[in-house]
Amino acid sequence: ALLDIGCGSALVANRLRDRAAHYVGLDVGAHHIASAASRYADYDGPLRTSFVRGDGERLPIADASVDVVVFTEVIEHLLQPELAVWEIARVLRPGGVLVMTTNNASEMPLRFPLFDPGAFIEKAIGFRHDGVISHRPWVWPEPVSAHVLDEGVVAAWVPHTWHKQAETRRMFAAAGLSTITATTFEFPPPQSRSAAWFDRRGKLGRRMVDGVEAVCSNVPLLNRLGCHLMMVATRTDGGSPTPPAGIWPGPFSR
C-alpha cells in the first residue's frame, strides 16, 4: 500500500494508474478528498484507490501497514512537523520507504553568485552542516488561495516553515527513519529574474530550464542549492517511541 499524505488532487495516483497497487490518498480538506475521489469513481484499472480525510499529525492508519509514504510539499505547513514524522514511522512497515519533498532552507539565493558569493558558499556547506546557515524566522505566513476557502471567509493564512536537510535528517533518524538519499531540485528559483526570463520564452524557455537544472543537479556543491529538497528514507527497527524534546526548533514543539 502507498499512503499519499496531503494528496490534493491525487497527482501521485495519476502516475500509478497502470500499477497493481493500493493507493490511499489522505488530506485534511474535504474538498480535496471529494475532488480526488470523483476522479476515480469510474476508474476500472489495476490500481485500487481509497480516499480518507485525516490529519497528518494523527494518521487514521494502522501500525506497520504501509509500504510507501509520499509526503510532498506538506511538512512545511505543519506547526509540529515532528508529530507527522513519528506517525509516518508508526504506519510504515520495517523496510518501508518515505519520499518527502519540501522547500530547501539552503535555498539558492535569487541574485547572481558574483553579487553575493558568500551566500552561495553558505548554502552549499549548510546542506550538510546546518549550523552555518544564517538565522531565519522559523515560520512565515502564506496566503491561502481564495477558491479553496469556505463561503464567507475573506482571507486565511497558513504557516510555512524552513527545513534544513541535516536538521531534518536528524529528526528522521530519531524516529527510526534512515535517510537513503537527499538531493535538491528546481533550478533556477521560481521567484528569480532568470526564471521570469525563461518563462517569457515559452516552450523554448522550458527546455532551457530543463538543461540548466540537469547541469546544476550534477555539479558538486552546486547540486545542493536547488529551491526544493527531496529526501528518501527507510523504516528501521530503531527510533524513539515519541519525539524527544527539542528535536524540532519550533515554539509549539515540546
Salt bridges, closest charged atoms under 4 A:
ASP55 OD2 - ARG58 NH2 2.43
ASP63 OD1 - ARG90 NH1 2.53
ASP67 OD1 - ARG93 NH1 2.87
GLU73 OE1 - HIS228 NE2 3.38
GLU76 OE2 - HIS77 NE2 3.80
GLU87 OE2 - ARG90 NE 2.85
GLU122 OE1 - LYS123 NZ 3.34
ASP130 OD1 - ARG170 NH1 2.95
GLU142 OE1 - HIS160 ND1 2.77
GLU186 OE1 - HIS228 ND1 2.53
